[in-house]
Amino acid sequence: MPALSGSFFHGSSRACCLPSVVLMTNAAVTMSSPSTRLAEPLSRRHIPALDGLRGVAILLVLGFHFAAAFPLVPESFAERLVDGLLQSGWCGVDLFFVLSGFLITGILYDTKSTSRYFRNYYARRVLRIFPLYYALLIACFVVIPRLSLLSTADCSRISADQPWYWLFCSNLKIAMDGSPSFGFVSGLAALTWSLAIEEQFYLMWPLLVFACRRTTLLRICAVMVVGALALRVGLILADVPRASIYVLTPCRFDGLALGAAISLVLRGQIDPERIRSIARKVLVVSGVALGGIFTWYGSLHAGLAITQSLGLTLLAFLFGALLTLAVLSSPENRIVRIANMRGLRIFGKYSYAIYLLHQLVFAGIERAIPPSDLSRWLGSGLPAYFGCLIVVSALSLLAAMASWYLFERHFLRLKRFFEYSPKSPPVGGQRQPGHAPRRRSRLLQAAPKGR
């Protein structure tokens, strides 16, 4: 899941959803008058609200993993509601998928006519993803076993399983086993499966973007969304383990493909108000449907058949609608104002490192604080529980910032050797006098460009 930016060139019931796929494709292919292109190419815009959406995604994931590591024992209605919301935080990964499909497809489509298209894309992807990912693997597979923290059986299992992780195939290993199992470092499987899905998807997606026209790509995206839903339903009916369905790459195509479709739609002749109207309707319908599932079951538990079938597609449309409104709406729009909150944007900027490192922070807290003290503190009510969640989130952010300043940015500087060469300059050519860019806070300006 979870290495991109709000700027493309600075990257670092079934009846509800399926017609929406067709509606979105038709809106792009046969857009009626009046239609227009966005005044400024998306590839030249930094969209701060996308950093905020990424911040929402990583906070959802943090809440979900915190509830798994430090379970809340709900007694009151408020505690049951909070527990249900935290248990539904896994859907942050699906927001990452939609954002990733949107941003990466934008990069690929805008640079497909330039020289060294494949070299530049894959080199920049490697520089953003590989250094911290493989540093984490070294810590888990080399350093931790040598600290005598694991049993002989755990060490043997780690040695047997680790090739899947080095090759970005951890999701396939989980699918084969039917569940993630890894002893002391089981949290690694909870982190790397989504990255594996993205890397597998982006091995083939650049080829399709390079070879196909925009309208063809939109139809491919529609087929992928419908196909992912149909595949999950078929596997559920075949009684395939739910963990396997959850992590198989083709089963998660809908989020990535829908994000890609939105990116492609916005690069054609569009009527922005019509697109916003469609997005608002999709947001309401998918939100009401997901709210009904949450109310009926008490949470959007990832193992429920309804969640793994229709629920994942509804989430993709919900997040796709939020993304569309964040891109096309004015700064006064409520969604944009929330997404532009500085705290969310900071978490979004460092989301990749937070995603990879927060489980180590959780493990450190568990080892540093006696379990009896921790249970007594967490059991003292919701304020204390939220206090602990805020503390571990802040520690995860600090760890991610340290990773950026001490490690990641040295690799990202090498991106200057793989710069994209846009086919056309920004609208208006060089920047006009008197139109200097608004200064961003130093913390946001120096940050990496998200996950």
C-alpha positions as CSV (number, residue, x, y, z in Angstrom):
1,M,0.0,0.0,0.0
2,P,1.1,2.4,1.0
3,A,5.2,6.3,-2.6
4,L,3.4,9.2,-4.2
5,S,2.5,12.8,-4.0
6,G,-0.5,15.1,-4.6
7,S,1.5,16.2,-7.6
8,F,2.2,13.8,-10.4
9,F,5.6,14.9,-11.4
10,H,6.9,15.3,-7.8
11,G,6.2,11.6,-7.0
12,S,8.1,10.5,-5.1
13,S,-25.9,-4.1,-3.6
14,R,-24.2,-5.0,-6.9
15,A,-26.9,-2.8,-8.5
16,C,-25.3,0.2,-6.9
17,C,-21.7,-0.2,-8.1
18,L,-21.7,-1.8,-11.5
19,P,-23.8,0.8,-13.3
20,S,-21.5,3.4,-11.8
21,V,-18.5,1.8,-13.6
22,V,-20.4,2.1,-16.9
23,L,-21.5,5.6,-16.0
24,M,-18.0,6.7,-15.3
25,T,-16.7,5.2,-18.5
26,N,-19.4,6.8,-20.6
27,A,-18.9,10.1,-19.0
28,A,-15.3,10.1,-20.3
29,V,-15.9,8.5,-23.7
30,T,-19.1,10.3,-24.7
31,M,-19.1,13.4,-22.6
32,S,-21.9,15.8,-23.7
33,S,-21.5,19.5,-24.1
34,P,-20.6,21.7,-22.4
35,S,-17.2,20.0,-21.8
36,T,-13.8,21.3,-21.2
37,R,-10.3,20.3,-20.2
38,L,-9.0,21.4,-16.8
39,A,-7.4,24.8,-17.1
40,E,-4.1,23.5,-15.7
41,P,-2.7,19.9,-16.5
42,L,-3.1,17.7,-13.4
43,S,0.5,16.6,-13.9
44,R,1.6,20.2,-13.1
45,R,-0.5,20.6,-10.0
46,H,0.2,19.9,-6.4
47,I,-3.1,18.9,-4.8
48,P,-2.6,19.2,-1.0
49,A,-6.0,17.5,-0.3
50,L,-4.5,14.3,-1.7
51,D,-1.9,14.4,1.1
52,G,-4.7,14.8,3.6
53,L,-6.6,11.8,2.1
54,R,-3.4,9.8,2.5
55,G,-3.2,11.0,6.1
56,V,-6.7,9.7,6.7
57,A,-5.7,6.3,5.2
58,I,-2.6,5.9,7.4
59,L,-4.6,6.9,10.5
60,L,-7.2,4.3,9.7
61,V,-4.5,1.7,9.5
62,L,-2.8,2.8,12.7
63,G,-6.1,2.6,14.5
64,F,-6.8,-0.9,13.2
65,H,-3.4,-2.3,14.1
66,F,-3.5,-0.6,17.5
67,A,-6.9,-2.3,18.3
68,A,-5.4,-5.6,17.2
69,A,-2.2,-5.1,19.4
70,F,-4.0,-3.6,22.4
71,P,-7.6,-4.9,22.3
72,L,-10.4,-2.8,23.8
73,V,-12.9,-4.8,25.9
74,P,-16.1,-2.9,25.1
75,E,-18.8,-2.6,27.8
76,S,-20.8,0.5,27.0
77,F,-22.4,1.5,23.7
78,A,-19.7,4.1,23.2
79,E,-16.9,1.6,23.6
80,R,-18.6,-0.9,21.3
81,L,-18.9,1.9,18.7
82,V,-15.3,2.9,19.0
83,D,-14.2,-0.7,18.9
84,G,-16.2,-1.3,15.7
85,L,-14.8,1.8,14.0
86,L,-11.2,0.8,14.9
87,Q,-11.8,-2.8,13.7
88,S,-12.9,-1.3,10.4
89,G,-9.7,0.7,10.0
90,W,-8.3,-2.0,7.6
91,C,-10.1,-0.1,4.9
92,G,-7.4,2.5,5.0
93,V,-5.4,0.2,2.7
94,D,-8.2,0.4,0.1
95,L,-8.0,4.2,0.2
96,F,-4.3,3.8,-0.5
97,F,-5.1,1.6,-3.5
98,V,-7.4,4.2,-5.0
99,L,-4.9,7.0,-4.5
100,S,-2.1,4.9,-5.9
101,G,-4.1,3.9,-9.0
102,F,-4.9,7.6,-9.5
103,L,-1.4,9.0,-9.1
104,I,0.6,6.3,-10.8
105,T,-1.7,6.1,-13.8
106,G,-1.4,9.9,-14.1
107,I,2.4,9.6,-14.1
108,L,2.4,6.9,-16.7
109,Y,-0.2,8.5,-19.0
110,D,1.5,11.9,-19.0
111,T,4.9,10.5,-19.8
112,K,4.0,7.7,-22.2
113,S,5.3,9.8,-25.2
114,T,8.6,10.7,-23.7
115,S,11.9,9.0,-24.1
116,R,13.1,6.5,-21.5
117,Y,9.5,6.0,-20.3
118,F,10.0,2.6,-18.7
119,R,13.5,3.3,-17.3
120,N,12.5,6.5,-15.6
121,Y,9.3,5.1,-14.1
122,Y,10.8,1.9,-12.7
123,A,14.0,3.6,-11.5
124,R,12.0,6.2,-9.5
125,R,9.7,3.5,-8.2
126,V,12.7,1.5,-7.0
127,L,14.3,4.6,-5.3
128,R,11.1,5.3,-3.4
129,I,9.9,1.8,-2.4
130,F,13.0,-0.5,-2.1
131,P,15.4,1.2,0.4
132,L,13.1,1.3,3.4
133,Y,11.3,-1.9,2.5
134,Y,14.5,-4.0,2.3
135,A,15.9,-2.3,5.4
136,L,12.8,-3.6,7.2
137,L,13.3,-7.1,5.8
138,I,16.9,-7.0,7.0
139,A,15.8,-6.0,10.4
140,C,13.2,-8.8,10.6
141,F,15.1,-11.6,8.9
142,V,18.7,-10.9,9.9
143,V,18.9,-8.6,13.0
144,I,16.0,-9.8,15.1
145,P,16.8,-13.6,14.9
146,R,20.3,-12.9,16.0
147,L,19.2,-11.1,19.1
148,S,17.9,-14.5,20.6
149,L,14.4,-13.2,20.7
150,L,12.9,-16.0,18.8
151,S,12.5,-19.7,19.4
152,T,14.2,-22.3,17.2
153,A,10.9,-23.1,15.5
154,D,10.2,-19.5,14.7
155,C,13.7,-19.0,13.3
156,S,13.2,-22.1,11.1
157,R,9.9,-20.8,9.8
158,I,11.4,-17.4,9.1
159,S,14.2,-18.9,7.1
160,A,11.8,-20.9,5.0
161,D,9.3,-18.1,4.3
162,Q,11.6,-15.1,3.7
163,P,12.1,-15.5,-0.1
164,W,8.4,-14.6,-0.6
165,Y,9.1,-11.3,1.1
166,W,12.3,-10.5,-0.7
167,L,10.4,-11.0,-4.0
168,F,7.3,-8.9,-3.2
169,C,5.2,-12.1,-3.1
170,S,4.2,-12.1,0.6
171,N,0.5,-11.9,-0.4
172,L,0.8,-15.1,-2.4
173,K,2.4,-16.9,0.6
174,I,-0.5,-15.7,2.8
175,A,-3.0,-16.9,0.1
176,M,-1.3,-20.3,0.0
177,D,-1.3,-20.7,3.7
178,G,-4.8,-19.3,4.2
179,S,-3.6,-17.0,7.0
180,P,-0.5,-15.0,7.9
181,S,1.8,-16.8,10.3
182,F,5.2,-15.6,11.3
183,G,5.8,-16.0,15.0
184,F,7.4,-12.9,16.5
185,V,7.5,-10.9,13.3
186,S,3.9,-11.8,12.2
187,G,3.3,-8.0,11.9
188,L,5.5,-8.1,8.8
189,A,2.9,-10.1,6.9
190,A,0.3,-7.5,7.9
191,L,2.4,-4.8,6.3
192,T,3.9,-6.2,3.2
193,W,1.0,-7.9,1.4
194,S,-0.5,-4.6,0.2
195,L,2.9,-3.5,-1.1
196,A,3.2,-6.8,-2.9
197,I,-0.1,-6.3,-4.6
198,E,0.9,-2.8,-5.8
199,E,4.3,-3.9,-7.1
200,Q,2.7,-6.9,-9.0
201,F,0.1,-4.6,-10.5
202,Y,2.6,-2.0,-11.6
203,L,4.8,-4.6,-13.3
204,M,2.1,-5.0,-16.0
205,W,0.1,-1.7,-15.8
206,P,2.9,0.5,-17.4
207,L,2.8,-1.8,-20.5
208,L,-0.9,-1.4,-20.9
209,V,-0.8,2.4,-20.4
210,F,2.0,2.6,-23.0
211,A,0.2,0.4,-25.6
212,C,-3.4,1.5,-25.2
213,R,-5.4,4.6,-25.9
214,R,-7.2,6.4,-23.0
215,T,-10.7,5.1,-24.0
216,T,-9.4,1.6,-24.2
217,L,-7.7,1.9,-20.8
218,L,-11.0,3.1,-19.3
219,R,-12.8,0.1,-20.6
220,I,-10.0,-2.2,-19.2
221,C,-10.5,-0.5,-15.8
222,A,-14.3,-1.2,-16.0
223,V,-13.6,-4.8,-16.7
224,M,-11.1,-5.0,-13.9
225,V,-13.6,-3.6,-11.4
226,V,-16.4,-5.9,-12.4
227,G,-14.0,-8.9,-12.7
228,A,-12.5,-8.3,-9.2
229,L,-16.0,-8.4,-7.7
230,A,-17.1,-11.5,-9.7
231,L,-13.8,-13.3,-8.7
232,R,-14.3,-12.6,-5.0
233,V,-17.9,-13.8,-5.1
234,G,-16.8,-17.0,-6.9
235,L,-14.1,-17.7,-4.5
236,I,-16.4,-17.1,-1.5
237,L,-18.9,-19.6,-3.0
238,A,-16.1,-22.0,-3.5
239,D,-15.3,-21.8,0.2
240,V,-11.7,-20.5,-0.4
241,P,-10.2,-19.1,2.9
242,R,-11.2,-15.5,3.5
243,A,-7.6,-14.5,4.1
244,S,-6.6,-15.8,0.7
245,I,-9.4,-13.9,-1.0
246,Y,-8.4,-10.7,0.9
247,V,-4.8,-10.7,-0.3
248,L,-4.9,-12.1,-3.9
249,T,-3.9,-9.4,-6.4
250,P,-6.8,-9.9,-8.9
251,C,-9.3,-9.7,-6.0
252,R,-8.1,-6.2,-5.2
253,F,-8.1,-4.8,-8.7
254,D,-11.2,-2.7,-8.1
255,G,-9.5,0.0,-5.9
256,L,-6.5,0.3,-8.2
257,A,-8.5,0.3,-11.4
258,L,-11.1,2.8,-10.1
259,G,-8.3,5.2,-9.1
260,A,-6.8,4.7,-12.5
261,A,-10.1,5.3,-14.3
262,I,-10.6,8.6,-12.4
263,S,-7.2,9.8,-13.4
264,L,-7.9,9.0,-17.1
265,V,-11.4,10.6,-17.0
266,L,-10.0,13.8,-15.7
267,R,-7.5,13.9,-18.6
268,G,-10.2,14.1,-21.2
269,Q,-12.9,16.6,-22.3
270,I,-15.0,16.8,-19.1
271,D,-17.8,18.7,-17.6
272,P,-16.5,19.3,-14.1
273,E,-19.9,20.0,-12.6
274,R,-21.3,16.8,-14.1
275,I,-18.4,14.8,-12.7
276,R,-18.8,16.3,-9.3
277,S,-22.6,15.5,-9.4
278,I,-21.8,11.9,-10.2
279,A,-19.2,11.7,-7.5
280,R,-21.6,13.2,-4.9
281,K,-24.3,10.6,-5.8
282,V,-21.8,7.7,-5.7
283,L,-20.5,9.0,-2.3
284,V,-24.0,9.0,-0.8
285,V,-25.1,5.6,-2.2
286,S,-21.8,3.8,-1.3
287,G,-21.7,5.5,2.1
288,V,-25.3,4.5,3.0
289,A,-24.7,0.9,1.9
290,L,-21.5,0.6,3.9
291,G,-23.2,2.3,6.9
292,G,-26.0,-0.3,6.6
293,I,-23.4,-3.1,6.7
294,F,-21.6,-1.5,9.7
295,T,-24.9,-1.1,11.6
296,W,-26.0,-4.6,11.0
297,Y,-22.8,-6.4,11.8
298,G,-21.3,-3.9,14.3
299,S,-18.2,-3.3,12.1
300,L,-16.9,-3.7,8.6
301,H,-15.0,-6.8,9.6
302,A,-12.7,-7.9,6.8
303,G,-13.6,-11.5,7.1
304,L,-17.4,-11.1,6.5
305,A,-18.7,-12.5,3.2
306,I,-20.6,-9.3,2.5
307,T,-17.5,-7.2,3.1
308,Q,-15.2,-9.2,1.0
309,S,-17.7,-9.4,-1.9
310,L,-19.7,-6.2,-2.3
311,G,-18.0,-4.3,0.6
312,L,-14.6,-3.9,-1.1
313,T,-16.2,-2.6,-4.3
314,L,-18.4,-0.1,-2.3
315,L,-15.2,1.1,-0.5
316,A,-13.5,1.6,-3.8
317,F,-16.4,3.8,-5.1
318,L,-16.6,5.6,-1.8
319,F,-12.9,6.5,-1.8
320,G,-13.0,7.2,-5.5
321,A,-15.8,9.7,-5.0
322,L,-13.9,11.4,-2.2
323,L,-10.8,11.6,-4.4
324,T,-12.8,13.1,-7.3
325,L,-14.4,15.8,-5.1
326,A,-11.0,16.6,-3.5
327,V,-9.5,17.2,-7.0
328,L,-12.3,19.0,-8.7
329,S,-13.9,21.0,-5.8
330,S,-13.0,24.5,-4.7
331,P,-11.0,25.1,-1.5
332,E,-14.2,26.1,0.3
333,N,-15.6,22.6,-0.2
334,R,-16.0,20.8,3.2
335,I,-14.2,17.7,2.0
336,V,-11.3,19.8,0.7
337,R,-11.1,21.9,3.9
338,I,-10.9,18.7,6.0
339,A,-8.4,17.1,3.7
340,N,-6.2,20.2,3.8
341,M,-5.9,20.1,7.6
342,R,-2.2,20.4,8.3
343,G,-2.1,17.5,10.7
344,L,-3.6,15.1,8.2
345,R,-1.2,16.4,5.5
346,I,1.8,15.8,7.7
347,F,0.7,12.2,8.4
348,G,0.0,11.8,4.7
349,K,3.5,13.0,3.7
350,Y,5.2,10.5,5.9
351,S,2.6,7.7,5.4
352,Y,4.9,5.2,3.6
353,A,7.5,5.1,6.5
354,I,4.7,5.2,9.1
355,Y,3.1,2.2,7.4
356,L,6.3,0.1,7.4
357,L,7.6,1.1,10.9
358,H,4.5,1.4,13.1
359,Q,4.4,-2.3,14.0
360,L,8.0,-2.1,15.3
361,V,6.8,0.9,17.5
362,F,3.9,-1.2,18.8
363,A,6.3,-4.1,19.5
364,G,8.7,-1.8,21.3
365,I,5.9,-0.5,23.5
366,E,4.7,-4.0,24.4
367,R,8.2,-5.0,25.5
368,A,8.9,-1.8,27.3
369,I,5.8,-1.6,29.4
370,P,4.8,-4.6,31.6
371,P,1.6,-6.2,30.3
372,S,-0.2,-5.8,33.6
373,D,0.5,-2.0,33.7
374,L,-0.5,-1.7,30.1
375,S,-3.8,-3.6,30.6
376,R,-4.6,-1.5,33.7
377,W,-4.0,1.7,31.8
378,L,-5.9,0.7,28.7
379,G,-8.8,-0.6,30.8
380,S,-9.4,2.7,32.6
381,G,-11.7,4.1,29.9
382,L,-11.9,5.6,26.5
383,P,-9.9,8.7,27.3
384,A,-6.9,6.6,28.4
385,Y,-7.3,4.3,25.4
386,F,-7.4,7.3,23.0
387,G,-4.4,8.8,24.8
388,C,-2.4,5.7,24.2
389,L,-3.5,5.7,20.5
390,I,-2.3,9.3,20.1
391,V,1.0,8.5,21.8
392,V,1.8,5.5,19.6
393,S,0.7,7.4,16.5
394,A,3.0,10.3,17.4
395,L,5.9,7.9,18.0
396,S,5.2,6.2,14.7
397,L,5.3,9.7,13.0
398,L,8.6,10.5,14.7
399,A,10.1,7.2,13.6
400,A,9.0,7.9,10.0
401,M,10.5,11.4,10.1
402,A,13.7,10.0,11.4
403,S,13.7,7.5,8.6
404,W,13.2,10.2,6.1
405,Y,15.9,12.6,7.3
406,L,18.5,9.9,8.1
407,F,17.9,7.3,5.4
408,E,15.3,7.7,2.7
409,R,16.1,11.2,1.3
410,H,19.6,10.1,0.4
411,F,18.2,7.6,-2.1
412,L,15.5,10.0,-3.3
413,R,18.1,12.5,-4.3
414,L,19.1,10.1,-7.0
415,K,15.7,10.7,-8.7
416,R,17.3,13.7,-10.4
417,F,19.0,11.3,-12.8
418,F,15.6,10.0,-13.9
419,E,13.6,13.1,-14.4
420,Y,10.5,13.0,-16.6
421,S,10.4,15.2,-19.7
422,P,6.9,16.4,-20.2
423,K,5.7,16.7,-23.7
424,S,4.4,20.2,-23.1
425,P,5.3,22.9,-20.7
426,P,3.0,24.1,-17.9
427,V,0.2,26.4,-19.0
428,G,1.5,29.8,-19.6
429,G,5.1,28.7,-20.0
430,Q,7.4,30.1,-17.4
431,R,6.0,31.5,-14.2
432,Q,4.7,35.0,-14.6
433,P,6.1,37.8,-12.4
434,G,4.1,38.4,-9.3
435,H,2.8,34.9,-9.2
436,A,5.3,33.3,-6.8
437,P,4.1,30.0,-5.3
438,R,2.7,30.1,-1.9
439,R,5.2,29.1,0.7
440,R,4.5,25.8,2.5
441,S,5.6,25.0,6.0
442,R,9.1,23.7,6.3
443,L,7.9,20.5,7.8
444,L,5.6,19.8,4.8
445,Q,8.0,21.1,2.2
446,A,10.9,18.9,3.3
447,A,8.8,15.8,3.7
448,P,8.7,12.8,1.3
449,K,5.8,12.6,-1.0
450,G,3.7,10.1,0.8
451,R,3.2,6.4,0.2
